């Protein structure tokens, strides 16, 4: 390995400082810096038993679902409100302006 020296000179004085980037750790093999291996964990010991599955489950009753049927338009307005419509109009106008279209959309 080549040793490098850095020289600093103070302009106001006649002192010269020499620093070396060589360190005694540079001579150590890299294997000394490895972390110690953790011991392997033993595999858990499972004991399996043969047997029937307990089928005493309660009967499931479907109680979910709409209380009343809505039309497709009513369902649409359940999820799309005026704020969403305004955003679509705004960004449609921006797109039209960017692509030199002379269309102005209003909600």
Backbone atoms as SQL, in Angstrom:
CREATE TABLE atoms (id INTEGER PRIMARY KEY, chain TEXT, resi INTEGER, resn TEXT, atom TEXT, x REAL, y REAL, z REAL);
INSERT INTO atoms VALUES
  (1, 'A', 1, 'UNK', 'N', 0.852, -1.159, 0.000),
  (2, 'A', 1, 'UNK', 'CA', 0.000, 0.000, 0.000),
  (3, 'A', 1, 'UNK', 'C', 0.902, 1.228, 0.000),
  (4, 'A', 2, 'UNK', 'N', 0.528, 2.234, -0.734),
  (5, 'A', 2, 'UNK', 'CA', 1.305, 3.460, -0.805),
  (6, 'A', 2, 'UNK', 'C', 0.852, 4.397, 0.290),
  (7, 'A', 3, 'UNK', 'N', 1.798, 4.968, 0.982),
  (8, 'A', 3, 'UNK', 'CA', 1.473, 5.899, 2.054),
  (9, 'A', 3, 'UNK', 'C', 1.364, 7.292, 1.454),
  (10, 'A', 4, 'UNK', 'N', 0.343, 8.020, 1.852),
  (11, 'A', 4, 'UNK', 'CA', 0.109, 9.367, 1.337),
  (12, 'A', 4, 'UNK', 'C', 0.279, 10.346, 2.474),
  (13, 'A', 5, 'UNK', 'N', 0.997, 11.407, 2.231),
  (14, 'A', 5, 'UNK', 'CA', 1.162, 12.458, 3.227),
  (15, 'A', 5, 'UNK', 'C', 0.516, 13.721, 2.708),
  (16, 'A', 6, 'UNK', 'N', -0.169, 14.420, 3.600),
  (17, 'A', 6, 'UNK', 'CA', -0.804, 15.683, 3.263),
  (18, 'A', 6, 'UNK', 'C', -0.063, 16.767, 4.013),
  (19, 'A', 7, 'UNK', 'N', 0.327, 17.836, 3.317),
  (20, 'A', 7, 'UNK', 'CA', 1.096, 18.918, 3.930),
  (21, 'A', 7, 'UNK', 'C', 0.216, 20.154, 3.985),
  (22, 'A', 8, 'UNK', 'N', 0.085, 20.750, 5.186),
  (23, 'A', 8, 'UNK', 'CA', -0.656, 21.987, 5.388),
  (24, 'A', 8, 'UNK', 'C', 0.332, 23.073, 5.766),
  (25, 'A', 9, 'UNK', 'N', 0.247, 24.192, 5.108),
  (26, 'A', 9, 'UNK', 'CA', 1.117, 25.309, 5.454),
  (27, 'A', 9, 'UNK', 'C', 0.258, 26.454, 5.950),
  (28, 'A', 10, 'UNK', 'N', 0.629, 27.014, 7.090),
  (29, 'A', 10, 'UNK', 'CA', -0.055, 28.193, 7.603),
  (30, 'A', 10, 'UNK', 'C', 0.591, 29.411, 6.957),
  (31, 'A', 11, 'UNK', 'N', -0.190, 30.238, 6.282),
  (32, 'A', 11, 'UNK', 'CA', 0.365, 31.384, 5.568),
  (33, 'A', 11, 'UNK', 'C', 0.933, 32.430, 6.511),
  (34, 'A', 12, 'UNK', 'N', 0.450, 32.551, 7.722),
  (35, 'A', 12, 'UNK', 'CA', 0.927, 33.571, 8.645),
  (36, 'A', 12, 'UNK', 'C', 2.160, 33.156, 9.419),
  (37, 'A', 13, 'UNK', 'N', 2.518, 31.887, 9.393),
  (38, 'A', 13, 'UNK', 'CA', 3.668, 31.432, 10.168),
  (39, 'A', 13, 'UNK', 'C', 4.538, 30.538, 9.309),
  (40, 'A', 14, 'UNK', 'N', 5.653, 30.153, 9.844),
  (41, 'A', 14, 'UNK', 'CA', 6.584, 29.298, 9.117),
  (42, 'A', 14, 'UNK', 'C', 6.431, 27.831, 9.500),
  (43, 'A', 15, 'UNK', 'N', 5.309, 27.460, 10.132),
  (44, 'A', 15, 'UNK', 'CA', 5.110, 26.086, 10.575),
  (45, 'A', 15, 'UNK', 'C', 4.474, 25.262, 9.458),
  (46, 'A', 16, 'UNK', 'N', 4.894, 24.054, 9.338),
  (47, 'A', 16, 'UNK', 'CA', 4.325, 23.123, 8.376),
  (48, 'A', 16, 'UNK', 'C', 3.825, 21.911, 9.146),
  (49, 'A', 17, 'UNK', 'N', 2.576, 21.512, 8.881),
  (50, 'A', 17, 'UNK', 'CA', 1.975, 20.366, 9.545),
  (51, 'A', 17, 'UNK', 'C', 1.902, 19.226, 8.543),
  (52, 'A', 18, 'UNK', 'N', 2.345, 18.062, 8.951),
  (53, 'A', 18, 'UNK', 'CA', 2.303, 16.886, 8.087),
  (54, 'A', 18, 'UNK', 'C', 1.360, 15.878, 8.722),
  (55, 'A', 19, 'UNK', 'N', 0.387, 15.443, 7.925),
  (56, 'A', 19, 'UNK', 'CA', -0.546, 14.418, 8.394),
  (57, 'A', 19, 'UNK', 'C', -0.440, 13.226, 7.472),
  (58, 'A', 20, 'UNK', 'N', -0.611, 12.075, 8.027),
  (59, 'A', 20, 'UNK', 'CA', -0.559, 10.856, 7.238),
  (60, 'A', 20, 'UNK', 'C', -1.916, 10.185, 7.316),
  (61, 'A', 21, 'UNK', 'N', -2.372, 9.648, 6.196),
  (62, 'A', 21, 'UNK', 'CA', -3.637, 8.929, 6.231),
  (63, 'A', 21, 'UNK', 'C', -3.426, 7.447, 6.498),
  (64, 'A', 22, 'UNK', 'N', -2.234, 7.066, 6.838),
  (65, 'A', 22, 'UNK', 'CA', -1.933, 5.683, 7.181),
  (66, 'A', 22, 'UNK', 'C', -2.356, 5.429, 8.617),
  (67, 'A', 23, 'UNK', 'N', -2.983, 4.327, 8.842),
  (68, 'A', 23, 'UNK', 'CA', -3.453, 3.971, 10.168),
  (69, 'A', 23, 'UNK', 'C', -2.984, 2.548, 10.457),
  (70, 'A', 24, 'UNK', 'N', -2.747, 2.275, 11.713),
  (71, 'A', 24, 'UNK', 'CA', -2.289, 0.928, 12.070),
  (72, 'A', 24, 'UNK', 'C', -3.358, -0.117, 11.767),
  (73, 'A', 25, 'UNK', 'N', -4.627, 0.304, 11.710),
  (74, 'A', 25, 'UNK', 'CA', -5.696, -0.634, 11.379),
  (75, 'A', 25, 'UNK', 'C', -5.613, -1.093, 9.923),
  (76, 'A', 26, 'UNK', 'N', -4.869, -0.355, 9.085),
  (77, 'A', 26, 'UNK', 'CA', -4.748, -0.742, 7.685),
  (78, 'A', 26, 'UNK', 'C', -3.983, -2.044, 7.509),
  (79, 'A', 27, 'UNK', 'N', -3.152, -2.402, 8.471),
  (80, 'A', 27, 'UNK', 'CA', -2.376, -3.632, 8.369),
  (81, 'A', 27, 'UNK', 'C', -3.136, -4.860, 8.862),
  (82, 'A', 28, 'UNK', 'N', -4.268, -4.648, 9.507),
  (83, 'A', 28, 'UNK', 'CA', -5.026, -5.777, 10.046),
  (84, 'A', 28, 'UNK', 'C', -5.804, -6.455, 8.925),
  (85, 'A', 29, 'UNK', 'N', -5.919, -7.770, 8.964),
  (86, 'A', 29, 'UNK', 'CA', -6.733, -8.447, 7.953),
  (87, 'A', 29, 'UNK', 'C', -8.212, -8.103, 8.150),
  (88, 'A', 30, 'UNK', 'N', -8.939, -8.076, 7.054),
  (89, 'A', 30, 'UNK', 'CA', -10.356, -7.711, 7.115),
  (90, 'A', 30, 'UNK', 'C', -11.170, -8.678, 7.959),
  (91, 'A', 31, 'UNK', 'N', -10.712, -9.892, 8.096),
  (92, 'A', 31, 'UNK', 'CA', -11.461, -10.876, 8.878),
  (93, 'A', 31, 'UNK', 'C', -11.559, -10.477, 10.350),
  (94, 'A', 32, 'UNK', 'N', -10.663, -9.611, 10.824),
  (95, 'A', 32, 'UNK', 'CA', -10.746, -9.186, 12.224),
  (96, 'A', 32, 'UNK', 'C', -11.913, -8.234, 12.451),
  (97, 'A', 33, 'UNK', 'N', -12.419, -7.629, 11.376),
  (98, 'A', 33, 'UNK', 'CA', -13.514, -6.674, 11.518),
  (99, 'A', 33, 'UNK', 'C', -14.883, -7.320, 11.345),
  (100, 'A', 34, 'UNK', 'N', -14.927, -8.597, 11.019),
  (101, 'A', 34, 'UNK', 'CA', -16.201, -9.282, 10.864),
  (102, 'A', 34, 'UNK', 'C', -16.892, -9.414, 12.210),
  (103, 'A', 35, 'UNK', 'N', -18.197, -9.284, 12.196),
  (104, 'A', 35, 'UNK', 'CA', -18.948, -9.478, 13.435),
  (105, 'A', 35, 'UNK', 'C', -19.049, -10.973, 13.714),
  (106, 'A', 36, 'UNK', 'N', -19.171, -11.293, 14.961),
  (107, 'A', 36, 'UNK', 'CA', -19.277, -12.696, 15.341),
  (108, 'A', 36, 'UNK', 'C', -20.618, -13.238, 14.872),
  (109, 'A', 37, 'UNK', 'N', -20.600, -14.469, 14.413),
  (110, 'A', 37, 'UNK', 'CA', -21.823, -15.094, 13.937),
  (111, 'A', 37, 'UNK', 'C', -22.721, -15.433, 15.112),
  (112, 'A', 38, 'UNK', 'N', -23.993, -15.189, 14.895),
  (113, 'A', 38, 'UNK', 'CA', -24.965, -15.561, 15.913),
  (114, 'A', 38, 'UNK', 'C', -25.170, -17.067, 15.882),
  (115, 'A', 39, 'UNK', 'N', -25.384, -17.651, 17.039),
  (116, 'A', 39, 'UNK', 'CA', -25.613, -19.100, 17.039),
  (117, 'A', 39, 'UNK', 'C', -26.937, -19.410, 16.336),
  (118, 'A', 40, 'UNK', 'N', -26.957, -20.535, 15.641),
  (119, 'A', 40, 'UNK', 'CA', -28.167, -20.937, 14.940),
  (120, 'A', 40, 'UNK', 'C', -29.220, -21.364, 15.953),
  (121, 'A', 41, 'UNK', 'N', -30.434, -20.947, 15.682),
  (122, 'A', 41, 'UNK', 'CA', -31.545, -21.342, 16.543),
  (123, 'A', 41, 'UNK', 'C', -31.957, -22.765, 16.192),
  (124, 'A', 42, 'UNK', 'N', -32.313, -23.511, 17.203),
  (125, 'A', 42, 'UNK', 'CA', -32.753, -24.878, 16.946),
  (126, 'A', 42, 'UNK', 'C', -34.168, -24.852, 16.381),
  (127, 'A', 43, 'UNK', 'N', -34.462, -25.834, 15.554),
  (128, 'A', 43, 'UNK', 'CA', -35.788, -25.911, 14.958),
  (129, 'A', 43, 'UNK', 'C', -36.787, -26.346, 16.026),
  (130, 'A', 44, 'UNK', 'N', -37.984, -25.734, 16.009),
  (131, 'A', 44, 'UNK', 'CA', -38.983, -26.158, 16.995),
  (132, 'A', 44, 'UNK', 'C', -39.430, -27.596, 16.727),
  (133, 'A', 45, 'UNK', 'N', -39.734, -28.279, 17.783),
  (134, 'A', 45, 'UNK', 'CA', -40.165, -29.666, 17.689),
  (135, 'A', 45, 'UNK', 'C', -41.687, -29.698, 17.768),
  (136, 'A', 46, 'UNK', 'N', -42.328, -30.069, 16.665),
  (137, 'A', 46, 'UNK', 'CA', -43.781, -30.141, 16.625),
  (138, 'A', 46, 'UNK', 'C', -44.215, -31.583, 16.832),
  (139, 'A', 47, 'UNK', 'N', -45.312, -31.741, 17.549),
  (140, 'A', 47, 'UNK', 'CA', -45.882, -33.083, 17.666),
  (141, 'A', 47, 'UNK', 'C', -47.285, -33.033, 17.068),
  (142, 'A', 48, 'UNK', 'N', -47.486, -33.814, 16.035),
  (143, 'A', 48, 'UNK', 'CA', -48.750, -33.833, 15.319),
  (144, 'A', 48, 'UNK', 'C', -49.628, -34.948, 15.880),
  (145, 'A', 49, 'UNK', 'N', -50.920, -34.646, 15.926),
  (146, 'A', 49, 'UNK', 'CA', -51.874, -35.629, 16.410),
  (147, 'A', 49, 'UNK', 'C', -52.941, -35.834, 15.353),
  (148, 'A', 50, 'UNK', 'N', -53.362, -37.070, 15.184),
  (149, 'A', 50, 'UNK', 'CA', -54.447, -37.363, 14.254),
  (150, 'A', 50, 'UNK', 'C', -55.767, -37.183, 14.983),
  (151, 'A', 51, 'UNK', 'N', -56.713, -36.586, 14.281),
  (152, 'A', 51, 'UNK', 'CA', -58.020, -36.407, 14.886),
  (153, 'A', 51, 'UNK', 'C', -58.964, -35.734, 13.914),
  (154, 'A', 52, 'UNK', 'N', -60.231, -35.793, 14.228),
  (155, 'A', 52, 'UNK', 'CA', -61.239, -35.159, 13.388),
  (156, 'A', 52, 'UNK', 'C', -61.330, -33.677, 13.715),
  (157, 'A', 53, 'UNK', 'N', -61.753, -32.916, 12.723),
  (158, 'A', 53, 'UNK', 'CA', -61.939, -31.479, 12.908),
  (159, 'A', 53, 'UNK', 'C', -63.299, -31.256, 13.558),
  (160, 'A', 54, 'UNK', 'N', -63.330, -30.392, 14.549),
  (161, 'A', 54, 'UNK', 'CA', -64.579, -30.065, 15.217),
  (162, 'A', 54, 'UNK', 'C', -65.433, -29.239, 14.259),
  (163, 'A', 55, 'UNK', 'N', -66.601, -29.753, 13.920),
  (164, 'A', 55, 'UNK', 'CA', -67.463, -29.072, 12.964),
  (165, 'A', 55, 'UNK', 'C', -68.668, -28.438, 13.642),
  (166, 'A', 56, 'UNK', 'N', -68.539, -28.007, 14.847),
  (167, 'A', 56, 'UNK', 'CA', -69.643, -27.377, 15.562),
  (168, 'A', 56, 'UNK', 'C', -69.606, -25.865, 15.354),
  (169, 'A', 57, 'UNK', 'N', -69.650, -25.445, 14.089),
  (170, 'A', 57, 'UNK', 'CA', -69.645, -24.019, 13.793),
  (171, 'A', 57, 'UNK', 'C', -71.077, -23.511, 13.762),
  (172, 'A', 58, 'UNK', 'N', -71.297, -22.272, 14.209),
  (173, 'A', 58, 'UNK', 'CA', -72.650, -21.728, 14.118),
  (174, 'A', 58, 'UNK', 'C', -73.015, -21.470, 12.658),
  (175, 'A', 59, 'UNK', 'N', -74.310, -21.540, 12.369),
  (176, 'A', 59, 'UNK', 'CA', -74.765, -21.308, 11.005),
  (177, 'A', 59, 'UNK', 'C', -74.637, -19.832, 10.676),
  (178, 'A', 60, 'UNK', 'N', -74.105, -19.536, 9.482),
  (179, 'A', 60, 'UNK', 'CA', -73.890, -18.152, 9.073),
  (180, 'A', 60, 'UNK', 'C', -75.112, -17.632, 8.347),
  (181, 'A', 61, 'UNK', 'N', -75.552, -16.448, 8.758),
  (182, 'A', 61, 'UNK', 'CA', -76.703, -15.819, 8.128),
  (183, 'A', 61, 'UNK', 'C', -76.227, -14.517, 7.503),
  (184, 'A', 62, 'UNK', 'N', -76.465, -14.350, 6.207),
  (185, 'A', 62, 'UNK', 'CA', -76.048, -13.143, 5.504),
  (186, 'A', 62, 'UNK', 'C', -77.024, -12.017, 5.812),
  (187, 'A', 63, 'UNK', 'N', -76.562, -11.047, 6.592),
  (188, 'A', 63, 'UNK', 'CA', -77.427, -9.912, 6.925),
  (189, 'A', 63, 'UNK', 'C', -76.935, -8.632, 6.265),
  (190, 'A', 64, 'UNK', 'N', -75.868, -8.728, 5.471),
  (191, 'A', 64, 'UNK', 'CA', -75.364, -7.522, 4.820),
  (192, 'A', 64, 'UNK', 'C', -76.063, -7.327, 3.489),
  (193, 'A', 65, 'UNK', 'N', -75.806, -6.204, 2.897),
  (194, 'A', 65, 'UNK', 'CA', -76.410, -5.879, 1.613),
  (195, 'A', 65, 'UNK', 'C', -77.177, -4.577, 1.721),
  (196, 'A', 66, 'UNK', 'N', -77.591, -4.064, 0.608),
  (197, 'A', 66, 'UNK', 'CA', -78.303, -2.783, 0.639),
  (198, 'A', 66, 'UNK', 'C', -79.681, -2.930, 1.277),
  (199, 'A', 67, 'UNK', 'N', -80.044, -1.925, 2.043),
  (200, 'A', 67, 'UNK', 'CA', -81.368, -1.933, 2.681),
  (201, 'A', 67, 'UNK', 'C', -82.448, -1.654, 1.644),
  (202, 'A', 68, 'UNK', 'N', -82.082, -0.806, 0.671),
  (203, 'A', 68, 'UNK', 'CA', -83.001, -0.545, -0.428),
  (204, 'A', 68, 'UNK', 'C', -82.175, -0.462, -1.704),
  (205, 'A', 69, 'UNK', 'N', -82.752, -0.820, -2.796),
  (206, 'A', 69, 'UNK', 'CA', -82.026, -0.819, -4.060),
  (207, 'A', 69, 'UNK', 'C', -81.966, 0.596, -4.613),
  (208, 'A', 70, 'UNK', 'N', -80.761, 0.999, -5.015),
  (209, 'A', 70, 'UNK', 'CA', -80.572, 2.315, -5.605),
  (210, 'A', 70, 'UNK', 'C', -80.419, 2.170, -7.114),
  (211, 'A', 71, 'UNK', 'N', -80.813, 3.212, -7.824),
  (212, 'A', 71, 'UNK', 'CA', -80.638, 3.208, -9.273),
  (213, 'A', 71, 'UNK', 'C', -79.158, 3.410, -9.593),
  (214, 'A', 72, 'UNK', 'N', -78.731, 3.089, -10.801),
  (215, 'A', 72, 'UNK', 'CA', -77.331, 3.312, -11.167),
  (216, 'A', 72, 'UNK', 'C', -76.903, 4.776, -10.999),
  (217, 'A', 73, 'UNK', 'N', -77.773, 5.710, -11.307),
  (218, 'A', 73, 'UNK', 'CA', -77.432, 7.126, -11.152),
  (219, 'A', 73, 'UNK', 'C', -77.274, 7.491, -9.675),
  (220, 'A', 74, 'UNK', 'N', -78.129, 6.954, -8.821),
  (221, 'A', 74, 'UNK', 'CA', -78.005, 7.217, -7.384),
  (222, 'A', 74, 'UNK', 'C', -76.719, 6.609, -6.826),
  (223, 'A', 75, 'UNK', 'N', -76.358, 5.427, -7.299),
  (224, 'A', 75, 'UNK', 'CA', -75.096, 4.817, -6.882),
  (225, 'A', 75, 'UNK', 'C', -73.908, 5.650, -7.348),
  (226, 'A', 76, 'UNK', 'N', -73.977, 6.184, -8.570),
  (227, 'A', 76, 'UNK', 'CA', -72.904, 7.023, -9.094),
  (228, 'A', 76, 'UNK', 'C', -72.695, 8.230, -8.186),
  (229, 'A', 77, 'UNK', 'N', -73.761, 8.880, -7.802),
  (230, 'A', 77, 'UNK', 'CA', -73.634, 10.075, -6.964),
  (231, 'A', 77, 'UNK', 'C', -73.310, 9.751, -5.503),
  (232, 'A', 78, 'UNK', 'N', -73.382, 8.490, -5.124),
  (233, 'A', 78, 'UNK', 'CA', -72.915, 8.100, -3.800),
  (234, 'A', 78, 'UNK', 'C', -71.396, 8.241, -3.705),
  (235, 'A', 79, 'UNK', 'N', -70.698, 8.047, -4.833),
  (236, 'A', 79, 'UNK', 'CA', -69.238, 8.063, -4.837),
  (237, 'A', 79, 'UNK', 'C', -68.644, 9.294, -5.514),
  (238, 'A', 80, 'UNK', 'N', -69.347, 9.882, -6.455),
  (239, 'A', 80, 'UNK', 'CA', -68.851, 11.040, -7.199),
  (240, 'A', 80, 'UNK', 'C', -69.646, 12.254, -6.740),
  (241, 'A', 81, 'UNK', 'N', -68.960, 13.169, -6.038),
  (242, 'A', 81, 'UNK', 'CA', -69.643, 14.369, -5.561),
  (243, 'A', 81, 'UNK', 'C', -69.227, 15.577, -6.402),
  (244, 'A', 82, 'UNK', 'N', -69.717, 16.763, -6.032),
  (245, 'A', 82, 'UNK', 'CA', -69.438, 17.985, -6.796),
  (246, 'A', 82, 'UNK', 'C', -67.950, 18.318, -6.815),
  (247, 'A', 83, 'UNK', 'N', -67.242, 17.998, -5.756),
  (248, 'A', 83, 'UNK', 'CA', -65.808, 18.290, -5.708),
  (249, 'A', 83, 'UNK', 'C', -65.054, 17.484, -6.776),
  (250, 'A', 84, 'UNK', 'N', -65.426, 16.227, -6.953),
  (251, 'A', 84, 'UNK', 'CA', -64.792, 15.389, -7.978),
  (252, 'A', 84, 'UNK', 'C', -65.116, 15.935, -9.367),
  (253, 'A', 85, 'UNK', 'N', -66.360, 16.321, -9.585),
  (254, 'A', 85, 'UNK', 'CA', -66.758, 16.881, -10.886),
  (255, 'A', 85, 'UNK', 'C', -65.963, 18.148, -11.172),
  (256, 'A', 86, 'UNK', 'N', -65.812, 19.029, -10.166),
  (257, 'A', 86, 'UNK', 'CA', -65.043, 20.263, -10.354),
  (258, 'A', 86, 'UNK', 'C', -63.588, 19.958, -10.705),
  (259, 'A', 87, 'UNK', 'N', -62.992, 18.940, -10.079),
  (260, 'A', 87, 'UNK', 'CA', -61.614, 18.566, -10.402),
  (261, 'A', 87, 'UNK', 'C', -61.488, 18.052, -11.835),
  (262, 'A', 88, 'UNK', 'N', -62.440, 17.249, -12.276),
  (263, 'A', 88, 'UNK', 'CA', -62.411, 16.739, -13.649),
  (264, 'A', 88, 'UNK', 'C', -62.517, 17.896, -14.639),
  (265, 'A', 89, 'UNK', 'N', -63.402, 18.848, -14.363),
  (266, 'A', 89, 'UNK', 'CA', -63.565, 20.015, -15.238),
  (267, 'A', 89, 'UNK', 'C', -62.288, 20.842, -15.260),
  (268, 'A', 90, 'UNK', 'N', -61.704, 21.088, -14.089),
  (269, 'A', 90, 'UNK', 'CA', -60.489, 21.904, -13.993),
  (270, 'A', 90, 'UNK', 'C', -59.357, 21.293, -14.809),
  (271, 'A', 91, 'UNK', 'N', -59.105, 19.998, -14.613),
  (272, 'A', 91, 'UNK', 'CA', -57.991, 19.367, -15.302),
  (273, 'A', 91, 'UNK', 'C', -58.289, 19.118, -16.777),
  (274, 'A', 92, 'UNK', 'N', -59.544, 19.012, -17.149),
  (275, 'A', 92, 'UNK', 'CA', -59.895, 18.934, -18.571),
  (276, 'A', 92, 'UNK', 'C', -59.585, 20.255, -19.258),
  (277, 'A', 93, 'UNK', 'N', -59.889, 21.370, -18.592),
  (278, 'A', 93, 'UNK', 'CA', -59.572, 22.689, -19.148),
  (279, 'A', 93, 'UNK', 'C', -58.064, 22.891, -19.252),
  (280, 'A', 94, 'UNK', 'N', -57.315, 22.457, -18.246),
  (281, 'A', 94, 'UNK', 'CA', -55.850, 22.579, -18.302),
  (282, 'A', 94, 'UNK', 'C', -55.307, 21.754, -19.465),
  (283, 'A', 95, 'UNK', 'N', -55.805, 20.552, -19.642),
  (284, 'A', 95, 'UNK', 'CA', -55.354, 19.698, -20.743),
  (285, 'A', 95, 'UNK', 'C', -55.674, 20.347, -22.088),
  (286, 'A', 96, 'UNK', 'N', -56.890, 20.880, -22.227),
  (287, 'A', 96, 'UNK', 'CA', -57.283, 21.523, -23.483),
  (288, 'A', 96, 'UNK', 'C', -56.390, 22.723, -23.772),
  (289, 'A', 97, 'UNK', 'N', -56.089, 23.526, -22.777),
  (290, 'A', 97, 'UNK', 'CA', -55.224, 24.693, -22.962),
  (291, 'A', 97, 'UNK', 'C', -53.815, 24.268, -23.372),
  (292, 'A', 98, 'UNK', 'N', -53.280, 23.221, -22.749),
  (293, 'A', 98, 'UNK', 'CA', -51.925, 22.760, -23.058),
  (294, 'A', 98, 'UNK', 'C', -51.821, 22.176, -24.469),
  (295, 'A', 99, 'UNK', 'N', -52.929, 21.697, -25.007),
  (296, 'A', 99, 'UNK', 'CA', -52.913, 21.086, -26.334),
  (297, 'A', 99, 'UNK', 'C', -53.596, 21.977, -27.374),
  (298, 'A', 100, 'UNK', 'N', -53.633, 23.282, -27.097),
  (299, 'A', 100, 'UNK', 'CA', -54.157, 24.294, -28.021),
  (300, 'A', 100, 'UNK', 'C', -55.575, 24.004, -28.487),
  (301, 'A', 101, 'UNK', 'N', -56.394, 23.552, -27.600),
  (302, 'A', 101, 'UNK', 'CA', -57.810, 23.340, -27.899),
  (303, 'A', 101, 'UNK', 'C', -58.576, 24.564, -27.388),
  (304, 'A', 102, 'UNK', 'N', -59.570, 24.968, -28.105),
  (305, 'A', 102, 'UNK', 'CA', -60.355, 26.138, -27.702),
  (306, 'A', 102, 'UNK', 'C', -61.681, 25.671, -27.091),
  (307, 'A', 103, 'UNK', 'N', -61.571, 24.845, -26.070),
  (308, 'A', 103, 'UNK', 'CA', -62.749, 24.312, -25.394),
  (309, 'A', 103, 'UNK', 'C', -62.684, 24.740, -23.937),
  (310, 'A', 104, 'UNK', 'N', -63.750, 25.292, -23.436),
  (311, 'A', 104, 'UNK', 'CA', -63.847, 25.637, -22.024),
  (312, 'A', 104, 'UNK', 'C', -64.992, 24.817, -21.446),
  (313, 'A', 105, 'UNK', 'N', -64.673, 23.972, -20.504),
  (314, 'A', 105, 'UNK', 'CA', -65.684, 23.140, -19.850),
  (315, 'A', 105, 'UNK', 'C', -66.157, 23.833, -18.585),
  (316, 'A', 106, 'UNK', 'N', -67.432, 23.696, -18.301),
  (317, 'A', 106, 'UNK', 'CA', -67.992, 24.207, -17.045),
  (318, 'A', 106, 'UNK', 'C', -68.785, 23.079, -16.402),
  (319, 'A', 107, 'UNK', 'N', -68.818, 23.069, -15.084),
  (320, 'A', 107, 'UNK', 'CA', -69.564, 21.990, -14.417),
  (321, 'A', 107, 'UNK', 'C', -71.060, 22.155, -14.563);
